[in-house]
Amino acid sequence: MRKGLISVCLTTLALSATPSVFAEPTKAEIDLGKELAFSRKDGNCLACHQMDDGKLTGNIGPALGNMKVRFPDREMLFQRIWDETQFNPITVMPPFGRHSILSKEEINRVIDYLYTL
């Protein structure tokens, strides 16, 4: 019984999207997140969202600003980027994580950047 419980706990930890405590991101991590968010081949957030100093921004999705206040629970923001369809089944936002467009690490870097907005 105990061995099974440990296995379940380890599986749960492995599936967790983000650690419970984050160190402050470095400037390099924030810059990588911005690069991913602005990239037309990776995150491509600018296709649908207005943000920061982005050029040729879209207006399909909400403007991305004041993100720490809007999403104080980092895990919730992660889950929305990972797969927005779990919150809004008719969204046009791609499920970046579920479809392996961005890795967990890349989504976390994007969030590092978004939290500066």
LINDA-V523579 format. One record per residue. N is the residue number from 1. RES is the residue in three letters. SS is DSSP state (helix for helix, strand for strand, loop for the rest). PHI is phi in radians with two decimals (* if undefined). OMEGA is omega in whole degrees, -180 to 180 (* if undefined). Layout:
<<N RES SS PHI OMEGA> <N RES SS PHI OMEGA>>
//
This chain:
<<1 MET loop * -178> <2 ARG helix -1.12 179> <3 LYS helix -1.05 178> <4 GLY helix -1.11 179> <5 LEU helix -1.13 178> <6 ILE helix -1.10 178> <7 SER helix -1.06 178> <8 VAL helix -1.10 180> <9 CYS helix -1.10 180> <10 LEU helix -1.14 177> <11 THR helix -1.10 179> <12 THR helix -1.07 179> <13 LEU helix -1.10 -178> <14 ALA helix -1.14 -178> <15 LEU helix -1.51 -179> <16 SER loop -1.09 -176> <17 ALA loop -1.24 -175> <18 THR loop -2.45 175> <19 PRO loop -1.11 -177> <20 SER loop -1.26 -180> <21 VAL loop -2.22 -180> <22 PHE loop -1.94 170> <23 ALA loop -1.36 177> <24 GLU loop -1.06 -179> <25 PRO loop -1.21 176> <26 THR loop -1.37 176> <27 LYS helix -1.06 179> <28 ALA helix -1.11 178> <29 GLU helix -1.18 177> <30 ILE helix -1.11 179> <31 ASP helix -1.09 177> <32 LEU helix -1.12 177> <33 GLY helix -1.07 178> <34 LYS helix -1.13 179> <35 GLU helix -1.04 178> <36 LEU helix -1.13 -178> <37 ALA helix -1.15 -177> <38 PHE helix -1.54 -176> <39 SER loop -1.12 179> <40 ARG loop -1.29 -180> <41 LYS loop -1.88 -179> <42 ASP loop -1.91 -178> <43 GLY loop -1.19 178> <44 ASN loop 0.95 -180> <45 CYS helix -1.04 -178> <46 LEU helix -1.15 179> <47 ALA helix -1.08 -175> <48 CYS loop -2.14 -173> <49 HIS loop -2.14 168> <50 GLN loop -1.48 180> <51 MET strand -2.81 171> <52 ASP loop 0.61 -177> <53 ASP loop -1.83 -180> <54 GLY loop -1.15 178> <55 LYS loop -1.85 180> <56 LEU loop 0.95 -178> <57 THR loop -1.37 177> <58 GLY loop -1.60 178> <59 ASN loop -2.38 178> <60 ILE loop -1.28 179> <61 GLY loop -1.72 179> <62 PRO loop -1.18 174> <63 ALA loop -1.08 -179> <64 LEU strand -1.73 178> <65 GLY loop -2.67 178> <66 ASN loop 0.97 -169> <67 MET helix -1.21 179> <68 LYS helix -1.14 179> <69 VAL helix -1.32 -179> <70 ARG helix -1.21 -179> <71 PHE loop -2.30 179> <72 PRO loop -1.14 176> <73 ASP loop -1.60 -177> <74 ARG helix -0.98 -180> <75 GLU helix -1.04 179> <76 MET helix -1.13 178> <77 LEU helix -1.12 177> <78 PHE helix -1.00 -178> <79 GLN helix -1.09 180> <80 ARG helix -1.21 177> <81 ILE helix -1.29 -180> <82 TRP helix -1.00 -178> <83 ASP loop -2.83 -179> <84 GLU helix -1.09 -178> <85 THR helix -1.12 178> <86 GLN helix -1.27 177> <87 PHE loop -1.84 -178> <88 ASN loop -2.45 -175> <89 PRO loop -1.06 -178> <90 ILE loop -1.84 179> <91 THR loop -1.13 172> <92 VAL loop -1.70 179> <93 MET loop -1.25 180> <94 PRO loop -1.14 174> <95 PRO loop -1.39 -171> <96 PHE loop -0.97 -180> <97 GLY loop -1.41 -177> <98 ARG loop -1.03 179> <99 HIS loop -1.65 177> <100 SER loop 1.00 174> <101 ILE loop -1.31 175> <102 LEU loop -2.23 176> <103 SER loop -1.39 175> <104 LYS helix -0.99 -180> <105 GLU helix -1.10 179> <106 GLU helix -1.16 177> <107 ILE helix -1.08 178> <108 ASN helix -1.12 177> <109 ARG helix -1.19 177> <110 VAL helix -1.04 179> <111 ILE helix -1.12 175> <112 ASP helix -0.93 179> <113 TYR helix -1.18 -178> <114 LEU helix -1.02 -180> <115 TYR loop -1.25 174> <116 THR loop -1.55 -177> <117 LEU loop -1.48 *>>
//
